[in-house]
Amino acid sequence: MTATEPPRSGAQAVDRAVYVLNCFQGGDPELSLSELAQRAGFPVSTTFRLAQALVRGRLLEQDPASDRYRIGHGLACLARPALSRLGLDAAAPHLYALAAGIKITVSLSVPDADEALTLFQARPPIHFCHNQIPQERRPLRASAVGHALLAHTTAADGALFDTVRRRGFAVEEIDSEELIRAIAVPVLGPDKQVWGALGVQARAVRLDHDLVRAVIPAMHQIAVRIGPYFHTAAAGDGFGAA
């Protein structure tokens, strides 16, 4: 098949199924059939057939009470080898220990094209609130985790990244009903190249400048500790040592 030929029906069905799965990115854990169809841009009948095939494959689940769809256990099982390859199995205890120590959710993000993708969140056993949960994806050049990722690469230049490198962390003020402050530090792999970033965020009245100064050393300590667990190149094209 040449590049100008339309995809075969089987390939087209797979492409559409993947598109349906991608509709669950974001903050909505469950979607109705009509919501799923609207997000996917497919007719309801087509979306229903695709969703039911994904349910049979255990990639989606359907709530028997509400008929709403959610990500299935089968997809989580498929993701486990990739997460283990990234070193998350070994890093997770350290991230939970950090979250418990500073009493704020700790997130681990990696670069994905021009965005920072949150791979993992460790919530503290106490003092948790939903303001501590970051968005799944944030622009690299407009977020604390993105700045922490970029500052130690060849893509970083200018006063902003000079400041991040000098401080050792990045800061972001997020507009919401209550001002949210986010901070992030880079995680370097065994080759000293940046592959991830640790981030925390909370209401600015809580995560004030005194608390920022108090938690940054602990974040750096854990970033250094989990760096060797990274076994493969998580960073996207264009990421390298500064």
ChimeraX attribute file (.defattr): number of C-alpha atoms within 10 A of each C-alpha:
attribute: neighborCount
match mode: 1-to-1
recipient: residues
	/A:1	7
	/A:2	6
	/A:3	6
	/A:4	6
	/A:5	7
	/A:6	10
	/A:7	13
	/A:8	9
	/A:9	9
	/A:10	9
	/A:11	11
	/A:12	12
	/A:13	14
	/A:14	12
	/A:15	12
	/A:16	17
	/A:17	18
	/A:18	13
	/A:19	16
	/A:20	21
	/A:21	19
	/A:22	12
	/A:23	16
	/A:24	17
	/A:25	11
	/A:26	10
	/A:27	8
	/A:28	9
	/A:29	11
	/A:30	18
	/A:31	19
	/A:32	15
	/A:33	17
	/A:34	16
	/A:35	15
	/A:36	23
	/A:37	20
	/A:38	14
	/A:39	15
	/A:40	18
	/A:41	13
	/A:42	16
	/A:43	12
	/A:44	16
	/A:45	12
	/A:46	13
	/A:47	21
	/A:48	16
	/A:49	12
	/A:50	20
	/A:51	24
	/A:52	16
	/A:53	14
	/A:54	22
	/A:55	18
	/A:56	11
	/A:57	13
	/A:58	17
	/A:59	20
	/A:60	20
	/A:61	21
	/A:62	20
	/A:63	11
	/A:64	8
	/A:65	6
	/A:66	10
	/A:67	13
	/A:68	17
	/A:69	22
	/A:70	20
	/A:71	20
	/A:72	16
	/A:73	13
	/A:74	15
	/A:75	15
	/A:76	12
	/A:77	12
	/A:78	11
	/A:79	11
	/A:80	13
	/A:81	12
	/A:82	11
	/A:83	13
	/A:84	15
	/A:85	15
	/A:86	19
	/A:87	18
	/A:88	20
	/A:89	14
	/A:90	15
	/A:91	20
	/A:92	16
	/A:93	13
	/A:94	18
	/A:95	26
	/A:96	20
	/A:97	17
	/A:98	22
	/A:99	24
	/A:100	19
	/A:101	13
	/A:102	18
	/A:103	17
	/A:104	27
	/A:105	28
	/A:106	26
	/A:107	24
	/A:108	26
	/A:109	26
	/A:110	26
	/A:111	26
	/A:112	17
	/A:113	13
	/A:114	13
	/A:115	19
	/A:116	27
	/A:117	22
	/A:118	22
	/A:119	15
	/A:120	17
	/A:121	21
	/A:122	20
	/A:123	22
	/A:124	20
	/A:125	14
	/A:126	11
	/A:127	12
	/A:128	16
	/A:129	13
	/A:130	10
	/A:131	16
	/A:132	22
	/A:133	18
	/A:134	18
	/A:135	11
	/A:136	15
	/A:137	20
	/A:138	20
	/A:139	17
	/A:140	21
	/A:141	16
	/A:142	12
	/A:143	22
	/A:144	30
	/A:145	35
	/A:146	28
	/A:147	28
	/A:148	29
	/A:149	33
	/A:150	28
	/A:151	27
	/A:152	25
	/A:153	18
	/A:154	12
	/A:155	14
	/A:156	18
	/A:157	13
	/A:158	8
	/A:159	9
	/A:160	12
	/A:161	20
	/A:162	14
	/A:163	13
	/A:164	21
	/A:165	19
	/A:166	10
	/A:167	11
	/A:168	16
	/A:169	26
	/A:170	25
	/A:171	20
	/A:172	16
	/A:173	15
	/A:174	17
	/A:175	9
	/A:176	9
	/A:177	7
	/A:178	12
	/A:179	13
	/A:180	19
	/A:181	24
	/A:182	22
	/A:183	25
	/A:184	30
	/A:185	30
	/A:186	33
	/A:187	28
	/A:188	22
	/A:189	21
	/A:190	13
	/A:191	12
	/A:192	14
	/A:193	20
	/A:194	27
	/A:195	28
	/A:196	29
	/A:197	29
	/A:198	27
	/A:199	28
	/A:200	28
	/A:201	26
	/A:202	24
	/A:203	20
	/A:204	16
	/A:205	12
	/A:206	13
	/A:207	20
	/A:208	13
	/A:209	11
	/A:210	9
	/A:211	13
	/A:212	17
	/A:213	11
	/A:214	13
	/A:215	18
	/A:216	18
	/A:217	13
	/A:218	14
	/A:219	26
	/A:220	17
	/A:221	12
	/A:222	17
	/A:223	23
	/A:224	15
	/A:225	14
	/A:226	21
	/A:227	22
	/A:228	17
	/A:229	18
	/A:230	22
	/A:231	13
	/A:232	11
	/A:233	13
	/A:234	17
	/A:235	17
	/A:236	13
	/A:237	10
	/A:238	10
	/A:239	20
	/A:240	17
	/A:241	16
	/A:242	14
